[in-house]
Amino acid sequence: MGTDTLQAPWKKVVWYVILTTLSIVVIFPVYMTLVRALSTPAVYVREGQPLYPVDIQWGIFRRAWVEGALGDKMIVSAVVTVLIVGCQLLTSVLAAYAFTFLVFPLRRVFFLVFMATLMLPIEVTLIPNVDTIRNFGWLNSYPGLVAPFLATAFGTFLIRQGFMGIPRDLRDAAELDGFGHMAFLRRVAIPVTRPVIASFAVIAFLAAWNQYTWPRAVVTEGRWETIQIGLKSLAASKVEENNIGFAAAIIAAIPVLLLLIFLQRQLIRGLTAGAVKG
Amino acid sequence: MKGRAGRRVKDIVLAIAILLPSAIIFGTFFFYPLYRLVYLGLHQQNRFGTAERYVGFSQFKDVLTGSNFTDGLVISGKYVLFTVPLGLVLGILLAVAANRQLRGIKAFQTIFASTVASSVAVASVVFFVLINPQVGYFKDVSWLSLSNPDTALRGVALSSVWQNLGLTFIIVLAGLQAVPEEINEAATLDGYGALRRFFRITVPLISPTLMFLGVVLVIFAFQAFAQVDILTGGGPAGSTETLVFKIFNSQQPLNQGTGSVMAIGLFGITLVVSLAQFLILERRVHYGN
């Protein structure tokens, strides 16, 4: 919008007012969560509904960490996320490679079968899948938490798109140099599609860290709770203690907030993949 | 010739090897469950899951026409209506406001995108702070009260709208930024005002992005569970029991039959929505050529 640089100063002021107002609306829910986390619950019952923290208790984050056992829940979430993202990268890169560079019978059919899984969200397959996990003896365990998410059609599709952008010449040149498939994958295909793979990894992290329904279904013991499902019991506890839950929600969002700040480009590229052309 | 044939065989062997990990996961956790859903839907189990009998498609008919499923479908449908249009409009508003060159615009863009960092669970706790009937800041605002069956779903829906704002903003902004500047400049020269330019030029140009986003938000809305689980537990009086909430609570052997039929119903809906998305994408590709 190059025309905006030529705008009259008063127009700029109007836009700053609009942008600031919208920012306040977007941030207000988080701000109130912070206020309520920092105030003792008794205070806001007594003082009505102040818009600022009363009787600030900075110790609440420590208390949430200790009494809410957030450390353990963060570890469970972290292990689950690392396992899922790591395995998804591996399985997607390999599958994408097969669908791009290998010639085998029924390739197109297999590809469509893979893509069909996009239409089967975990909410649909929940009942039989929980049965399967129970039959494997995997309730309340890492294998149970991660198994259905170790492969992904979305990742396979995205990375295949990246691989298909590799010029034929590059493939031929590598072949002349005596590269086998695995050498070509490691030394050419992966390095040149690194931006796509990175974007996918960031999205996979976001999805894995934030998931709720599946862990809620396969975890019945407190010590296997991820941070996300731990939030329910913490926030919905006794009124006198639910500020622990509010503090926990803020802590739970920090890893993804860091992602947003430091890997914004990859995150945005991943989120907009498929939505916007070019 | 022998070399080429040998290479073909090697390609096939390698393809099997590297597709196998994904195939095992997809087979076990995507396709086998689909078969199981149909099987469970055709059978009724006792309370302990130790005995079952074949009841055939009568169970499909009973469940799909029964009030439990249709109530869930209506509630999920309302959830779509409460979240998708409002979410799209707000996302467009934020994106249009932030799509300009001003000093500090990056900071505003980061703020608008920030709710993308919030999981469903975090957003639900944040709205717990705002609208919980006991302690919520807005607990006395009657039109989103969680203690009234007529309004509770709106309160829950608002948490989704807020949570999805960041994603909607990011995608619409990317769409706006892909609109060539010359088009806007040409329209300005033709005497188009800002509003007319927006509705006549910008909206049609970003409509594929908006449609894609609409489909994504519809699918999200049909999968709503955590919001309900944390904010209302399905209440009051079952008024926020979405389809997925009902499916989640049908895991006992006695209820697995009906739950499976409901899951197949949800699958049907997802399928229709996904096909719509596919057709839209397909059409867009043709336009692109």
Chai-1 contact restraints between the chains, C-beta under 6 A:
chainA,res_idxA,chainB,res_idxB,connection_type,confidence,min_distance_angstrom,max_distance_angstrom,comment,restraint_id
A,M1,B,R100,contact,1.0,0.0,6.0,A-B,restraint_1
A,G2,B,E181,contact,1.0,0.0,6.0,A-B,restraint_2
A,D4,B,R100,contact,1.0,0.0,6.0,A-B,restraint_3
A,D4,B,Q101,contact,1.0,0.0,6.0,A-B,restraint_4
A,T5,B,Q101,contact,1.0,0.0,6.0,A-B,restraint_5
A,I18,B,A97,contact,1.0,0.0,6.0,A-B,restraint_6
A,L19,B,A97,contact,1.0,0.0,6.0,A-B,restraint_7
A,L19,B,F108,contact,1.0,0.0,6.0,A-B,restraint_8
A,L22,B,A97,contact,1.0,0.0,6.0,A-B,restraint_9
A,S23,B,I111,contact,1.0,0.0,6.0,A-B,restraint_10
A,P29,B,V126,contact,1.0,0.0,6.0,A-B,restraint_11
A,P29,B,L130,contact,1.0,0.0,6.0,A-B,restraint_12
A,P29,B,W162,contact,1.0,0.0,6.0,A-B,restraint_13
A,M32,B,V129,contact,1.0,0.0,6.0,A-B,restraint_14
A,M32,B,Y137,contact,1.0,0.0,6.0,A-B,restraint_15
A,T33,B,V126,contact,1.0,0.0,6.0,A-B,restraint_16
A,T33,B,V129,contact,1.0,0.0,6.0,A-B,restraint_17
A,R36,B,V129,contact,1.0,0.0,6.0,A-B,restraint_18
A,Q49,B,Y137,contact,1.0,0.0,6.0,A-B,restraint_19
A,T91,B,P21,contact,1.0,0.0,6.0,A-B,restraint_20
A,T91,B,S22,contact,1.0,0.0,6.0,A-B,restraint_21
A,L94,B,I18,contact,1.0,0.0,6.0,A-B,restraint_22
A,A95,B,L19,contact,1.0,0.0,6.0,A-B,restraint_23
A,A95,B,S22,contact,1.0,0.0,6.0,A-B,restraint_24
A,A98,B,A15,contact,1.0,0.0,6.0,A-B,restraint_25
A,A98,B,I18,contact,1.0,0.0,6.0,A-B,restraint_26
A,A98,B,L19,contact,1.0,0.0,6.0,A-B,restraint_27
A,L102,B,D11,contact,1.0,0.0,6.0,A-B,restraint_28
A,L102,B,A15,contact,1.0,0.0,6.0,A-B,restraint_29
A,V103,B,D11,contact,1.0,0.0,6.0,A-B,restraint_30
A,F104,B,D11,contact,1.0,0.0,6.0,A-B,restraint_31
A,F104,B,I12,contact,1.0,0.0,6.0,A-B,restraint_32
A,F104,B,A15,contact,1.0,0.0,6.0,A-B,restraint_33
A,T117,B,F26,contact,1.0,0.0,6.0,A-B,restraint_34
A,T117,B,F30,contact,1.0,0.0,6.0,A-B,restraint_35
A,M119,B,T270,contact,1.0,0.0,6.0,A-B,restraint_36
A,M119,B,L271,contact,1.0,0.0,6.0,A-B,restraint_37
A,M119,B,S274,contact,1.0,0.0,6.0,A-B,restraint_38
A,L120,B,F30,contact,1.0,0.0,6.0,A-B,restraint_39
A,P121,B,Q223,contact,1.0,0.0,6.0,A-B,restraint_40
A,E123,B,Q223,contact,1.0,0.0,6.0,A-B,restraint_41
A,E123,B,V244,contact,1.0,0.0,6.0,A-B,restraint_42
A,V124,B,A263,contact,1.0,0.0,6.0,A-B,restraint_43
A,V124,B,L266,contact,1.0,0.0,6.0,A-B,restraint_44
A,V124,B,F267,contact,1.0,0.0,6.0,A-B,restraint_45
A,T125,B,P33,contact,1.0,0.0,6.0,A-B,restraint_46
A,I127,B,Q251,contact,1.0,0.0,6.0,A-B,restraint_47
A,I127,B,Q256,contact,1.0,0.0,6.0,A-B,restraint_48
A,I127,B,G259,contact,1.0,0.0,6.0,A-B,restraint_49
A,I127,B,S260,contact,1.0,0.0,6.0,A-B,restraint_50
A,P128,B,P33,contact,1.0,0.0,6.0,A-B,restraint_51
A,P128,B,R36,contact,1.0,0.0,6.0,A-B,restraint_52
A,P128,B,L37,contact,1.0,0.0,6.0,A-B,restraint_53
A,N129,B,F29,contact,1.0,0.0,6.0,A-B,restraint_54
A,N129,B,P33,contact,1.0,0.0,6.0,A-B,restraint_55
A,P148,B,F29,contact,1.0,0.0,6.0,A-B,restraint_56
A,L150,B,I25,contact,1.0,0.0,6.0,A-B,restraint_57
A,A151,B,S22,contact,1.0,0.0,6.0,A-B,restraint_58
A,A151,B,I25,contact,1.0,0.0,6.0,A-B,restraint_59
A,N210,B,S119,contact,1.0,0.0,6.0,A-B,restraint_60
A,Y212,B,V120,contact,1.0,0.0,6.0,A-B,restraint_61
A,Y212,B,A121,contact,1.0,0.0,6.0,A-B,restraint_62
A,Y212,B,A226,contact,1.0,0.0,6.0,A-B,restraint_63
A,T213,B,F225,contact,1.0,0.0,6.0,A-B,restraint_64
A,Q228,B,S119,contact,1.0,0.0,6.0,A-B,restraint_65
A,Q228,B,A121,contact,1.0,0.0,6.0,A-B,restraint_66
A,L231,B,A121,contact,1.0,0.0,6.0,A-B,restraint_67
A,L231,B,V125,contact,1.0,0.0,6.0,A-B,restraint_68
A,K232,B,I230,contact,1.0,0.0,6.0,A-B,restraint_69
A,A235,B,V125,contact,1.0,0.0,6.0,A-B,restraint_70
A,A235,B,F128,contact,1.0,0.0,6.0,A-B,restraint_71
A,V239,B,Q134,contact,1.0,0.0,6.0,A-B,restraint_72
A,V239,B,V135,contact,1.0,0.0,6.0,A-B,restraint_73
A,F246,B,V129,contact,1.0,0.0,6.0,A-B,restraint_74
A,A249,B,V122,contact,1.0,0.0,6.0,A-B,restraint_75
A,A249,B,V125,contact,1.0,0.0,6.0,A-B,restraint_76
A,A252,B,V122,contact,1.0,0.0,6.0,A-B,restraint_77
A,A253,B,A117,contact,1.0,0.0,6.0,A-B,restraint_78
A,A253,B,S118,contact,1.0,0.0,6.0,A-B,restraint_79
A,A253,B,V122,contact,1.0,0.0,6.0,A-B,restraint_80
A,V256,B,A117,contact,1.0,0.0,6.0,A-B,restraint_81
A,L257,B,A117,contact,1.0,0.0,6.0,A-B,restraint_82
A,L260,B,A117,contact,1.0,0.0,6.0,A-B,restraint_83
A,I268,B,I170,contact,1.0,0.0,6.0,A-B,restraint_84
A,L271,B,I170,contact,1.0,0.0,6.0,A-B,restraint_85
A,T272,B,I171,contact,1.0,0.0,6.0,A-B,restraint_86
A,T272,B,A174,contact,1.0,0.0,6.0,A-B,restraint_87
A,A275,B,I171,contact,1.0,0.0,6.0,A-B,restraint_88
A,A275,B,T209,contact,1.0,0.0,6.0,A-B,restraint_89
A,A275,B,F212,contact,1.0,0.0,6.0,A-B,restraint_90
A,V276,B,A174,contact,1.0,0.0,6.0,A-B,restraint_91
A,V276,B,G175,contact,1.0,0.0,6.0,A-B,restraint_92
A,V276,B,A178,contact,1.0,0.0,6.0,A-B,restraint_93
A,V276,B,T209,contact,1.0,0.0,6.0,A-B,restraint_94
A,G278,B,A178,contact,1.0,0.0,6.0,A-B,restraint_95
